[in-house]
Amino acid sequence: MTDRFPAVDYGHHLVEEVRAQRLSRRDLLRRASVLGLSVPFAGLLLEACGSSAPAPSSPAAAGSPRHGGTIRVASSAPVAAVDPVTMYDSGSINIVQQVAEYLIWVKPDNSLQPVLATSWKPNADASVWTVAIRQGVTFHDGSALTADDVVATFERLVNPASDSSALTNFKGVLAPGGAKKTGTYEVTFHLQTPFVDFPYTLASTNYNAVVLPKNYAGDFAKNPVGTGPFVLKSYQTQVAATFARNPHYWQAGKPYLDGSVFTFFSSDSAEEIALQNQTIDVLPSQPSAGSPLYTDSSVRILSVPSTAYDEFFFRTDLAPFNDKRVRQAIAYSLQRDAIIQNLFQGRAQVGNDEVWAPAFPHSPSIPQRRYDPAKAKALLKAAGHEHGLTATLTTEQSGEIPQYATLVQAAAKAIGVTINLDVESQSTFYGSGSNQPWLDVPVGIVDWAARATAQQFFGSAFLTGGVWNSAHWSDPAFDKLTTQYEATVDEQSRLKLARQAALIQQDETPAIIAYWTNGIFAASSTVHGVSPNGSEFVDLGSAWLD
């Protein structure tokens, strides 16, 4: 298939796959998007198959957008200094994404939308990608966006000395020196290995990949310069961030808002009360079970399928969790459907302890792990823990996680495992620098925002040496299969590799993935033009108020 990547030839190949029912229409649109084919071109492919694609759904807005007004958004506070290169928490991400932009935005259906890039295309084997940069864009300081800024941005992200949180996303894919300027508005990425999903590493789900000026010095909070629709006017630690409309934004007529205020809350309940009392307008996370917001006529609850999940991990290098039978036993103790109903009122999909979410196009079919307390007890006995064991589970005070931890505690007790809970603030749990407790605790739960590809999960969390491999898991066979998966163009071969890797991960159980959540947020009925997404990102570029 190495000669079929040019748009027209590859398009004919896609049509044949649809006709043979080897490729769904959703997958056709996604793959066309990955390859930089235009939406109209993808539509023509669908028409060639005798069908047309449905338009992506979005919240209905009454009337035409109105200019003016300040929108108020609830947010957690940044847990460390706000720096796009090193950020990993939702508070920092919320601030940065109002100011700076990505080459590509990942939409809720996992398709790709051009932002600062206007097109991207691979060579024959997807080992070299050429990206065209949008012209006529300026940073907030008045300097023009060029290929130099894009090259500097990605060289910074792949530099081991930068402490970049995106290092693992690029590990084995893009090395220092791999991004090259090939024109004033063109960058060519020379990869270490062929990588079919590479555009997603340039996009919003790789959230550190915002394009910054070439002279960025790591002082974002003091000198917040980007190309985005809003300018950061003030940042009060643990209090709020205030933004004003960028009058020179490259999208004519946008943003519609005069500005926004992100207020930092220390608890989910406080956020919900603020929305109900109309002191905020947008709550970019799911209200708690039984919240009055679900029945409040002045509030809209918006939901989309997601690839976000809560990872219940074990230190596989420490006893007793260095024995996979112990890890498997706890996995068999969970009633996953009941957990989903309890935590999300059914708004989630059952997980299978591997990272290929149902929403991914290469989600393999492997036997579902089910509730089996008898098997759990037998596994514990075989591992030498017939009389039980005790462990401390450490996690964060965030969303549904404390409640999930309590459910895990009860389920484990039923098979003879005593779990003590240590629920910490996000700032304590994640820490910073060399002190990041979540990477050291023997058992923990950490939340993962949605990603557009499985690689963006296993690359960081499950490959040997991954920077966010909190389980400290290392499996050479898994590493090899996933590397082959990302270098394989043929769809059927990719699916086979994904299945083999998923079976290994499920069997080894370095972490329990009990569910995949929906992307849900609540907003006042006066808010329009804001769509939910699985990562709880807040895109206000098209937002407007009644």
C-alpha positions, 0 to 999 in steps of 0.5 A: 500500500506504499504507493496509495497515500496520494489523495486520489489513489488512496481515496479510491482504496478507501471507497473499495474498503467501504464497499467491502464493509471493511471500513465504516463511514465514520472510519472513512471520515476519520482516516481522510481527516488524518491524511489531510484530505478535505471534508468535501473530498471525504464526502465525495468518497461517501457518495461514491459508496451510495451514501452521504455522511451525517453532519456532526451534531452540535448544540442548537443555538437560538438565532444568530451569534451576538457580540459582547458579554463576559462568560464565566467558567468554573475551573480547578486551579493550576497545580503548578506554574502555568507553562504549556511545555510542562502542564498536565492538569486541567487548570493550567490547560484551561488557561493556556488554551484560551491564549494559544492554539494548536496546528490541529483541533480534534473534534468530538468525533475524533476527526481533525480540524485545521487551525494553525495548519491548513493541510498535512500530508504524508510521504508514501510510507508515512515516515515524513509529514509535510504541514502547511502553516496558516498565513496572516496569523499574528501572536499577541505581541504583533509578531507574525506566525511562521514556520520558525515558530512551529519548528521551535515549538516542537523542538522544545517539546522533544528536547529531554532538557525541557521537562516537556510533558509531551516527551512520551507522546513523541518517544520513538516518533520524533527526535530533536532535529526532526522538525525542519523548516522547508518554507516560510510557511511549511514544516516537514517532520521527519519521523524516527519510524512510520507513524500513520496517526502522527497528525494527532500528536500535533493536535489538541489531544496532545495538549502541550502542543500549542504553538508558541513564539520561537523565543518563548522563555518559559515565562508564560504566566508573566508573558502569555503570548499566543495566537488565540482568541483571547488575551490573558489580562490577569492571573491570581493564583488559586483565585481566577484568570481573566481574559479579554477579546483578542482584537487582532484574531485571525478568524474575522469576526471572532471571538464574539465575547468581550472576554471570560473569567475562569474562577478556580474552585476547590470542590465540585459541589461548589462549582455546581452550586455556583452554576445553579446560583448563576454566578458561573455560566459553564461547568466543563465537567459532569455534575455529581450523581443526583445533582439538582442541575439535571432537573434545572430548566435554566441549565443544559446538560450536554454529552458526547461519547469519550475516550476518557477513563479513570486508571486504577493502577498497581505498582507492578514492581512492588509486592504484593502487586508484582504478582499479576494474580493479585492484580487480576483478583481485584479486577474480577471483584468489580461489578462494572455495570453497577459502578457505571450506573452509580457514578455516571447514571449509565453515561459510560461504556464498560472497560476491559482493562486495556487502552483501546476504547470502544470509540477508537476505530481499531478497538479489538474484540477480546473476551470481556472481563466480568465480575467473578468473586469466586475466581478472584478468591482462587487467584488470591489463594494461588498467590499465597494470600488466602487470608487476605492482604492490606494495601493503601490506595492513594488518589485525588479529590476530583470528580467521581474519583473518591466515590469510585475509590469507595466502591473499589474498597467495598468490592475488594473487601468482599474478596478478603482484600483490605484497602485503606483510602488516602484521598489527597488534594490534586496539588498534593497527589500530583506534586511537581518536579521530583516530588510527584506522589502519584508516580510512586504510590503502590496503588492509586487512581488517576484520571486520564482525559480523552485522547484521539488515539490509543497510542496517546495512552499507552505511549505515556502510561504503559510503555517501558519507561513512559513518563506517566507509567505510574504502574512501573510496568514493563513488557517487551512484547507489549512494547514491540507490538504497539510499536509495530501497530503505529508503523503499520499502514494496512488496517487489518494488520493494525487491528490484529496487532492491537488485539494481540497487545490488548490481550497482553495488557488485559492479562497482565493487568497493570491497571484496571480500566473499568469504564470509559466515560462520556464527555459531559458538561453543564451550561446555562441556557444563555450560553451558545456555541460551546460544545462538550468534548471528552477532555473537558477542554473549553473552546470559547472561540465561537461562544456567545451569550443571550 
